[in-house]
Structures are given as structure tokens and as C-alpha cells.
């Protein structure tokens, strides 16, 4: 009975999170994504600063950082160091990053969304030939727009910090907003992709925080 009482708030929170994320993504897909992608392409012309900012969430950089954190934690543990709140927070952030990478791979394949612009092998895109849609389980790099992996990867560790270090929450939300703005400005992703990526990143962080 006690376990059921403890689980109910988690399930309610997860349901609310899923519902709100779904609503925001659907609204963005229907009303926002196309005009914003067109505006970004016609007006902003892929600013260099935006492109440079997106490289900060490259999976190689973030996975390397997460590996270093876990390695440092392992060495500290073997040396008999007390794994206090700071270490547990760092470990949770690293694991959440890896979980986000894995979740993104499955989600991209599952949704099969076309990109805002043409990147590889003349892939169909909104700007290239007004291709705009979802093709679940299609596969291929040309159908990997949703959700945004960059946004999910950068959100997951900072969502852990949001929960564990609440005094600095203003700082922890900035990376997600900055990354999403850069991705949209460079027309690397639709707005809806970034919303989906942010929600996925938070979900990964929440899953890790249950156990770490």
C-alpha cells in the first residue's frame, strides 16, 4: 500500500508531462514549424554564431564529458572517497546524458520526420521541396528530425541539476533555450523538434533521479 501511495504522484506527474508535451508538439507541428523554418531560411541565412553554438551539444563532446565524470567517480569510489550529494548529482547527470542519447536514437527512428532543409543525399525537406511529414519507422538520416538530439542531450544533465541544485535554476534552463534558439536560427531543426527534445531530456533525467 505504501508503495502504491508513493508511485501515484510519479505516475500523475508523468501523465501530465506526456500530455503537455504532446499538446505543445502538435500545436507546433500544425501552426509554428513551417512558417518559422521558412523565416529562418529567408531572413537569418544560417548565422555562423548559431551554427557554432550547436556544436557544443555534439554527442561526441557530451559523451566524452559523461565518460570522464563516471571514470572520476569510479576512481574516487575505489580510493574510498565518500560519494556525497555532489558526486551523486554528477553521476546522475552523466547517466541522464547517455540515456538521452539512447532514447533519441529510438525516437528518431520511430517518428521518422523530415528535416527543415536538405542535408544528406538530397533528402526531402520543407525548404528543399516542401516535404513535410512524419513517416514512422522509415529509417535513414533523411528522416531523423524529430526529436532534436542536440536539445535532448543538453537538457538531460541540466534537468538533473535543476532538481538537485534548485537555487541555480535560472542558470540550468539557459542551455536548453540557447541550444533550441541556435538550432532553429540555423534551421537545423523545427521548433517542434526542439520542444520534443527538451521534454525527452527531462524525462530521461527524471527516470535517472528515481534510482541515483
Backbone torsions as a table, in degrees:
resi	resn	phi	psi	omega
1	UNK	NA	-43.4	-180.0
2	UNK	-62.2	-39.0	179.2
3	UNK	-64.1	-40.8	178.9
4	UNK	-63.1	-40.6	179.1
5	UNK	-63.6	-38.4	-178.9
6	UNK	-72.3	-32.7	-175.5
7	UNK	-78.8	-31.4	-175.4
8	UNK	-55.1	-47.7	178.2
9	UNK	-60.8	-35.3	179.1
10	UNK	-65.3	-43.7	179.6
11	UNK	-66.3	-40.0	178.5
12	UNK	-64.0	-43.3	178.1
13	UNK	-63.7	-40.7	179.3
14	UNK	-65.3	-40.3	179.5
15	UNK	-65.2	-42.9	178.8
16	UNK	-64.7	-40.9	179.0
17	UNK	-62.9	-45.4	179.8
18	UNK	-63.9	-42.0	-178.9
19	UNK	-65.3	-48.0	-178.0
20	UNK	-64.9	-40.5	178.2
21	UNK	-64.2	-42.0	179.1
22	UNK	-62.4	-43.8	-179.8
23	UNK	-62.0	-46.6	-177.8
24	UNK	-64.6	-41.9	179.7
25	UNK	-65.2	-45.0	-179.6
26	UNK	-61.5	-45.2	178.3
27	UNK	-61.5	-39.8	179.2
28	UNK	-66.4	-43.5	179.4
29	UNK	-61.2	-40.2	-175.9
30	UNK	-80.1	-34.4	-168.7
31	UNK	-120.2	-25.2	-167.6
32	UNK	-111.2	-43.7	-167.4
33	UNK	-57.7	-48.8	-176.7
34	UNK	-64.5	-52.1	-179.8
35	UNK	-63.0	-36.8	-179.7
36	UNK	-69.4	-40.7	178.3
37	UNK	-63.7	-40.7	177.8
38	UNK	-64.6	-44.4	177.9
39	UNK	-61.8	-44.2	179.8
40	UNK	-60.6	-42.6	-179.2
41	UNK	-67.7	-43.8	-173.8
42	UNK	-80.6	-30.0	-172.1
43	UNK	-106.2	-46.2	-172.7
44	UNK	-84.9	-31.6	177.5
45	UNK	55.8	43.6	174.7
46	UNK	50.3	72.6	-178.7
47	UNK	-60.3	141.5	-175.9
48	UNK	-60.3	-39.3	-179.6
49	UNK	-59.8	-43.2	179.8
50	UNK	-62.8	-42.3	178.5
51	UNK	-61.8	-43.8	-179.6
52	UNK	-63.7	-39.4	-180.0
53	UNK	-62.6	-39.0	-177.5
54	UNK	-64.4	-25.5	-179.8
55	UNK	-67.1	-19.5	-179.4
56	UNK	-65.7	-23.3	180.0
57	UNK	-102.6	19.0	175.5
58	UNK	-56.9	136.0	-174.6
59	UNK	-61.9	-29.6	179.6
60	UNK	-66.3	-44.0	-179.6
61	UNK	-65.2	-47.1	-176.2
62	UNK	-70.1	-38.5	178.3
63	UNK	-67.3	-36.3	177.2
64	UNK	-64.5	-43.8	178.5
65	UNK	-63.0	-42.4	179.5
66	UNK	-64.6	-39.9	178.0
67	UNK	-62.7	-41.2	178.9
68	UNK	-63.5	-39.8	178.3
69	UNK	-63.1	-46.4	-179.6
70	UNK	-66.4	-37.5	177.4
71	UNK	-65.2	-43.4	178.2
72	UNK	-62.5	-39.5	178.7
73	UNK	-65.4	-39.5	178.7
74	UNK	-64.4	-45.8	179.4
75	UNK	-62.3	-43.3	179.7
76	UNK	-63.3	-39.3	178.9
77	UNK	-65.8	-42.6	178.8
78	UNK	-65.1	-27.6	179.6
79	UNK	-83.8	0.0	177.2
80	UNK	84.9	15.3	178.9
81	UNK	-72.1	146.4	177.1
82	UNK	-72.6	122.1	-179.3
83	UNK	-85.8	79.7	-176.6
84	UNK	-78.6	-168.2	-176.5
85	UNK	-57.5	-38.1	-179.1
86	UNK	-63.3	-45.3	178.7
87	UNK	-65.2	-42.7	-179.4
88	UNK	-63.5	-36.9	177.8
89	UNK	-65.7	-43.4	179.1
90	UNK	-63.9	-42.2	178.9
91	UNK	-64.3	-44.4	179.3
92	UNK	-61.5	-41.0	179.6
93	UNK	-63.8	-41.3	180.0
94	UNK	-65.5	-45.4	180.0
95	UNK	-65.0	-39.5	178.4
96	UNK	-61.9	-36.0	177.7
97	UNK	-62.8	-47.2	179.0
98	UNK	-64.7	-39.9	179.2
99	UNK	-63.7	-39.0	178.5
100	UNK	-63.2	-41.0	178.1
101	UNK	-60.4	-44.0	-179.9
102	UNK	-67.3	-45.0	-178.8
103	UNK	-63.1	-38.8	179.6
104	UNK	-61.8	-42.7	-178.9
105	UNK	-58.9	-45.2	179.4
106	UNK	-68.4	-42.0	-177.1
107	UNK	-65.8	-42.0	179.1
108	UNK	-59.6	-45.6	179.6
109	UNK	-65.4	-37.8	-177.6
110	UNK	-67.8	-40.6	-176.0
111	UNK	-86.7	-36.6	176.4
112	UNK	57.9	53.2	-178.3
113	UNK	-92.2	141.9	176.4
114	UNK	-76.1	157.1	-173.6
115	UNK	-85.8	164.1	174.1
116	UNK	-65.8	-37.7	-178.4
117	UNK	-131.6	168.6	-179.1
118	UNK	-87.0	124.5	-176.4
119	UNK	-116.6	-49.9	-170.8
120	UNK	-128.8	135.9	173.7
121	UNK	49.4	39.2	176.9
122	UNK	57.1	40.4	-177.1
123	UNK	-62.3	147.3	177.5
124	UNK	-65.1	143.2	-178.2
125	UNK	-154.7	165.9	179.6
126	UNK	-66.0	-46.4	-179.7
127	UNK	-72.7	-38.4	-176.0
128	UNK	-68.6	-49.0	-177.6
129	UNK	-148.5	26.3	178.3
130	UNK	58.5	30.2	173.1
131	UNK	-81.7	127.0	-174.0
132	UNK	-152.2	105.9	-179.7
133	UNK	177.9	178.7	177.5
134	UNK	-114.6	135.4	178.9
135	UNK	-131.0	81.7	-174.5
136	UNK	-52.2	134.9	176.4
137	UNK	63.5	19.1	179.8
138	UNK	-65.4	-45.7	-178.1
139	UNK	82.4	161.9	179.5
140	UNK	98.3	149.8	-177.1
141	UNK	-64.9	-22.5	180.0
142	UNK	-74.8	-4.1	-177.6
143	UNK	-131.1	44.1	-176.0
144	UNK	-120.2	25.2	-173.2
145	UNK	-75.0	-32.9	-174.5
146	UNK	-116.4	132.9	-7.3
147	UNK	-83.8	172.0	179.2
148	UNK	-72.3	116.6	178.2
149	UNK	-66.7	-38.6	178.5
150	UNK	-58.6	-45.3	-178.2
151	UNK	-67.6	-41.7	179.6
152	UNK	-64.0	-44.1	-177.3
153	UNK	-66.3	-37.1	-179.1
154	UNK	-79.2	-27.4	-177.8
155	UNK	-76.8	-40.5	-172.8
156	UNK	-54.2	-54.7	-179.1
157	UNK	-65.9	-35.2	-179.3
158	UNK	-75.2	-23.8	173.3
159	UNK	-68.4	-34.4	173.9
160	UNK	-62.3	-45.7	178.7
161	UNK	-64.3	-35.9	176.4
162	UNK	-55.9	-41.4	-177.8
163	UNK	-78.5	-41.8	-172.9
164	UNK	-86.3	-26.9	-179.4
165	UNK	-126.8	71.0	-172.6
166	UNK	-65.8	-21.2	-178.4
167	UNK	-65.4	-21.6	-176.9
168	UNK	-112.2	29.0	-175.4
169	UNK	-60.4	-31.3	178.2
170	UNK	-59.8	-37.5	179.4
171	UNK	-73.7	-37.4	-173.0
172	UNK	-70.7	-22.8	179.3
173	UNK	-84.9	-19.0	-175.7
174	UNK	-61.7	-44.8	-178.4
175	UNK	-56.7	-40.0	179.8
176	UNK	-64.9	-46.0	-179.5
177	UNK	-65.6	-41.2	-179.7
178	UNK	-65.0	-44.3	-179.4
179	UNK	-65.0	-44.1	179.6
180	UNK	-62.8	-42.2	179.5
181	UNK	-63.2	-40.1	179.6
182	UNK	-66.7	-42.4	-179.7
183	UNK	-63.6	-40.8	179.5
184	UNK	-72.2	-40.6	179.8
185	UNK	-63.0	-37.3	178.5
186	UNK	-82.6	-5.6	-177.7
187	UNK	61.7	30.0	174.8
188	UNK	-77.7	-25.6	-178.3
189	UNK	-145.9	154.7	169.0
190	UNK	-74.8	160.6	175.3
191	UNK	-58.2	-43.7	179.9
192	UNK	-60.5	-32.9	176.4
193	UNK	-62.3	-42.5	-178.4
194	UNK	-69.5	-38.2	175.8
195	UNK	-61.7	-47.6	178.7
196	UNK	-60.8	-40.4	178.9
197	UNK	-64.7	-40.9	179.0
198	UNK	-64.3	-44.6	178.8
199	UNK	-63.9	-39.3	178.9
200	UNK	-66.4	-40.8	178.3
201	UNK	-61.5	-42.7	177.9
202	UNK	-65.4	-39.3	178.7
203	UNK	-62.2	-40.6	178.4
204	UNK	-64.3	-42.9	178.1
205	UNK	-62.4	-42.7	-179.8
206	UNK	-63.4	-39.2	179.4
207	UNK	-63.7	-41.9	-179.4
208	UNK	-68.5	-39.2	-176.5
209	UNK	-66.4	-18.1	176.1
210	UNK	-65.9	-32.2	-172.3
211	UNK	-110.6	-22.0	-174.8
212	UNK	-111.5	NA	NA
